[in-house]
Amino acid sequence: MACPHPARLHRARLRLAHAALLVLPMTTGCVAKMATDIVTAPVRVAGRGFDLATTSQSESNEKRGRALRHQEERLGRLQREYHDHSRQCMRGDDDACVDARNDYAEMQNLRAAMPPPPR
């Protein structure tokens, strides 16, 4: 098998170089973006971890408000149950009297744990 003519080999290399030069501008953005992503990935991961590990003031306020709302809802349910059990107790139901005392004790504990209302 004979070697290709040097002029043909030179033209083939030139065509390949031109094709590479034409494709290069289309890929530089992708390469630059990928390089930026690789370089900034540790910072983004650390930042995301910090965000997950810390609680902002607004998140803390939301969580506290939610807990307070749940306590108030529980207190409302206990007051209704206490009222019903007290009425049943007045009619002579001894079990209802015990339930009313338990409801009242739980209401007192719940009130003690709640912060005072704002002024």
Long-range contacts (C-beta under 8 A, 24 or more apart in sequence): 68-114, 68-115, 71-110, 71-113, 71-114, 72-114, 74-110, 75-107, 75-110, 75-111, 75-114, 78-103, 78-106, 78-107, 78-110, 79-107, 82-107
